[in-house]
């Protein structure tokens, strides 16, 4: 799995704002009303949710996502191992309840 593949899949849904694109990181904002579609897409790409809303993140999840702002109890996390990389998708709902930030990071596994 490559970042280009993820970006192409994301562009099939409604994106409010594309914030950042790099070789190992992609950040967008979408309308929260479309959350179910985004969850379905991430499940297709990465498998089942690793940490759901309402569940405190594990120490492992906190460490993995720290560089990207971490993951909190009100946020969703998907992860998938792909070779020497862990792909992490973090859903950050906004306080306005209208938008959600989606951060997708390709993180090198630690030896």
C-alpha positions as a printed Julia matrix, in Angstrom:
111×3 Matrix{Float64}:
   0.0    0.0    0.0
   1.28   3.43  -0.95
   0.19   6.94  -0.03
  -0.84   7.58  -3.66
  -3.31   4.69  -3.48
  -4.81   6.08  -0.27
  -5.1    9.58  -1.73
  -6.87   8.28  -4.84
  -9.38   6.36  -2.69
 -10.0    9.44  -0.53
 -10.73  11.55  -3.58
 -13.75   9.35  -4.32
 -15.48  11.0   -1.33
 -16.32  14.63  -0.56
 -13.25  16.46   0.81
 -13.82  19.85   2.42
 -10.13  20.78   2.5
  -6.88  19.07   1.55
  -4.39  20.31   4.15
  -1.14  18.45   3.65
   0.28  15.93   1.2
   3.7   14.29   1.57
   5.32  10.94   0.76
   4.33   9.52   4.14
   1.49  11.75   5.4
  -1.89  12.95   4.16
  -4.23  15.3    6.03
  -7.7   16.34   4.94
 -10.89  17.75   6.42
 -14.31  16.33   5.58
 -17.86  17.04   6.7
 -18.8   15.01   9.77
 -22.16  14.15   8.18
 -20.12  11.93   5.82
 -18.34  10.13   8.68
 -19.91   6.72   7.95
 -18.61   6.82   4.37
 -15.1    7.67   5.59
 -15.2    4.93   8.24
 -16.25   2.44   5.55
 -13.41   3.55   3.26
 -10.82   3.23   6.05
 -12.19  -0.2    7.0
 -11.8   -1.32   3.37
  -8.22  -0.01   3.25
  -6.99  -0.83   6.76
  -9.33  -3.36   8.34
 -11.36  -2.93  11.53
 -11.12   0.06  13.88
  -8.16  -0.22  16.28
  -9.49   2.32  18.79
 -13.11   3.46  18.7
 -14.66   6.65  20.05
 -15.3    6.38  23.79
 -12.31   4.13  24.48
  -9.11   5.46  25.97
  -6.06   4.93  23.75
  -3.56   2.28  24.78
   0.01   3.31  25.55
   1.02   1.73  22.23
  -1.57   3.77  20.31
  -0.52   6.96  22.11
   3.15   6.4   21.25
   2.42   5.49  17.63
   0.37   8.66  17.02
   2.31  11.09  19.25
   4.19  12.72  16.36
   0.86  13.49  14.66
  -0.91  14.98  17.67
  -1.85  11.74  19.39
  -5.24  10.12  19.68
  -7.8   10.9   22.37
 -10.84   9.14  23.76
 -13.23  11.03  21.43
 -11.22  10.06  18.34
 -11.02   6.98  16.1
  -7.84   5.15  15.1
  -7.23   2.58  12.37
  -3.88   0.84  11.92
  -2.51  -1.71   9.49
   0.93  -3.24   9.16
   2.29  -3.15   5.62
   5.8   -4.56   5.43
   8.12  -2.36   7.49
   5.45   0.31   7.83
   2.4    0.89   9.98
  -0.37   2.85   8.3
  -2.38   4.86  10.83
  -5.59   6.78  10.13
  -6.77   9.18  12.84
 -10.23  10.76  12.85
 -10.32  14.03  14.79
 -13.87  15.42  15.06
 -14.05  19.2   15.46
 -15.84  20.85  18.37
 -18.22  22.5   15.88
 -19.49  18.97  15.05
 -19.56  20.0   11.36
 -16.08  18.92  10.26
 -13.59  16.16  11.0
  -9.86  16.07  10.3
  -8.48  12.81   8.92
  -4.76  12.22   9.31
  -3.18   9.27   7.51
   0.43   8.5    8.33
   2.84   5.88   7.01
   5.09   5.21  10.02
   8.3    3.15   9.9
   8.23   0.27  12.36
  10.66   0.53  15.25
  13.2   -2.32  15.43
